[in-house]
Amino acid sequence: MLREIVLDTETTGTDAKGGDRLIEIGCVELINHIRTGKTFHCFVNPQRAVSEGAFAVHGLSDAFLSDKPVFANIVDAFLEFCGDARLVIHNAAFDVGFLNMEYARLKPSAPQPILLEDVVDTLALARRRHPGAANNLDALCNRYGIDNTKRTKHGALLDAEILAEVYVELLGGKQTSLGLATMVSDTAESSDVMLDIPDEGSSVSIRPMRNRLTEIERERHMTFIATLGGNAIWRNYLGEESTD
């Protein structure tokens, strides 16, 4: 089971090292790239003023944030929600920089800093898939036909929910409810296959998704498949033949 947390933040400004602070965190849980409905959301009192530029983006005022909990009072709930899940963030360096700066302020009991190499950066994914094109969240919503009409201002939870949809599209598209067919990129490096669907009485040509398993995930999967016997059909999807 692959558990991921799609995360977004809002801040007092753009300079974490210069003293800007987090003011909002929004998280959406995915299991195997499917939303579970579980979310985490909180506003944070930054104990400093919000810059005019940041206020124009998200609309969160000093007065609104004045009675919200400070980061030290919400960090445990945030960490518990995230657990050991992989984080998915758009322009990860920005959000991770702010989170790590907030963590550092909690010394001597500061959480371990987040490593960028452990985070899925959807901006990097988008730039590889659409080089030279605009790849901000609004542009990606327009490209993939995702409704972002409620996004009149930036908001951490709303942006995380939208990013969860964008992330699935960047991986290749939405799966059918039965998981029989998947929309994939035109550049997918795989050959066409034919699937017979009895209900339709016809064959449909689709292209399977590329294998995105890490070596560790593949080994765990093969260990599980080994318990199903030599004729387990799932061996075929990893390029192995049955042994019986």
N, C-alpha and C positions, 0 to 999 in steps of 0.2 A: 504494500500500500504506500503510495507516494502522497505525503501530506506537505502542502505548501501554504504559505501565508502571503497574500498579496497586500502590500503595505504602502501607505502614503502619509505624508505629514504636511502640516502648515507651520510656519515659523514667523518670528518677529521681523526677519530680514533675511539676507542671503549670506551673511558672514558668521559662521559658527565660531571660528577662531577669534573673531572680533567681538564676541559677546552676544550675538543674536541667539535666541532660544526657541525651543519647540513650544507650540501652543495647541497643537491638535494632532492626534494619531488616529488613523483608521485602518482596520485590518479585515480581510475577508479570507475565510478558510476554503481551500480547495483540497479535495481528495481525488487523486488520479485525474487532475485537471478539471474536475467538476465541482461547482459550488455546493457546499453543504447547508448553507443558510446561517452558519455560525459567523458572527462578526465581533470585533472589539472596537470600541470607539470611546474616546475621551477628549475633553478639552483640558488644557494645562495652564496654570497661572505662571507666566514666564518671569514674574518679578522684575520686569523692565518694560519700557514702552514699546509698542508696535510701531514700526516705521510707516511713513505715509505710503511708500511704494508697496509694502506688504499688505497694508490695509486695503489698498485699491484692488488687490488680487483676491483676497479672501473675505474681506469685510468683517473681520473679528476685531472688535475694539478693545481698548484697555479697560473700559468700564465692564464690558461683558466678561472679560477674563479675570477680573479682580477677585471674584469669589470662587474660582475654580481651584482644584487641588494642585499643589506643586508636583513636579515630576517625581520627587522622592516618594510621594504618597500613592503613585499609580504604577510605579515601575514593576512591583511584584506581580500585580494583576496582568500587566502587559507581557512580562516574561512567561508567566504561567500559560497564557493563551497561546503564545508562539511556540513554547516547548522547544523541541529539537527540529521543528519543521524548517524547510528551506524557504528563505524570503525571496519574494518576487517584487521588484521595485523599478519604477521608470526613472532613469537618471539616478542610479543607485548611489553614486558617490555623494550626492547632495544629502539625501535622507540619512544614509549611514554616517556621514560626517556629523550631522546634528545629533543622532542617537548616541554615537560614541562620545561626543562632547558632553552630553547629559550624563552618560555613565561615569565619565571621569570626574564629574562634580560630586559623585557619591562616595568618594574615597573616605575611609579605607575599605568599605564594603562594595566597591564598584563592580558591576557585572563584567564578564569578559567582553572586550570590544568585538564588534562584528567585523569579520574579514570580508572584503569585497569579493574575493575569489569564491566565497561560499554563497554569494547572492546571484540570483538571475536578474540581469539588467535588461529590461525589455527595450530600453532605448538602443542598446547595443544590438539586440536581436533585430529591431526594426531597421537599423542602419545597414546591417548585413543583407537583409531581405529587400530593402528599398533604397539602395545607395543613391545619394544625390537628391532624394525627395525629402519633403518636410516630414518629420517623424515625432512631432509633439503629440500629446494625447488627442487633441481635437482633430488634427490631421489624420491620425490613425482611425479615429471613429468615422470620419467621412469616407476614408478609403474602404473600410470594412462594413459600412452601413449600420453602424452601432448608434443607437439613439443617445445623444448627449444633450438634448434640449434642456434638461434640468440643470445643466452646468452653467448657470449664469455667473456664478462665482466659484472659485476653487474651494473644495471642501474635502477633507481627508477621506472620510468614509465613502462619499459619492465617487470620488476619483478612484479609490481602491476598487469599488464595485465595477466601474467602467473599465479599469485596467484589467480586471479579471477576464472580461470578455475579449479585450484586445489581445491579451496573452494567449488565449486559446486560438485565436485567429493567426497569431504569429507562429504558433506551433504547427499550423496546417489546416485548421478549420474545425467546425463543430461536428461531433460524431452523431450518428443516428441513435435513437433510443435503444436499439438492439445491438449497436456497435458493429453492424455488418458492413457499413460503408463510411468512408471518411473523405471529406473534401481536403485536398492537399494542394500545395503550391505547384504552379506550372513548372517550377524548376526542381521539383522533387526528383532525386536520383533513383528512380525505381521504374520497373517495367510494368506495362498494363497486364492485368490478370482478368479472368472471367469468373464471375460468381453466378451460380444458378440460384434463383430465388423462387421456390415452389409456388408461393402465393401469386406471383406475377406470371408464371409460366413462360418466362423468358430469361435470357442472360443479360447481365448488365456489366459493362466494362468499367472498372474503377481502378484507381491506383492506390496501393496501400501506403500507409505512413512509413517513413523511414524509421528504423530502429534507433531510438534515442536512449536506450538503457546504458548506464555506465557499466563497466566491467564488474563492479561489486554487485549491482542490481541484477545483472545477467546471471552471475554465479548463484545468487540467492534464488533466482527464478528457476534455474536448472535443478537446484537441490530440491525445490518443491515438486517440480515436474517428475523427478526421479521416483517420488512416492506414488505416482499415478500409474506406473507400469510402462513397459517398453512401447506400447502402442498409443501412448498419449498423443493426441493430434497436435497439442501445443508445441511439440518438438519441431514440427514442420515450420512454425513461424520464426524459429531461431536458426533455421538452416540445418536441422538435424533430422535424420531418418529414424523411424521406429526400428527397434532391435529384434522384434519377434517376427 
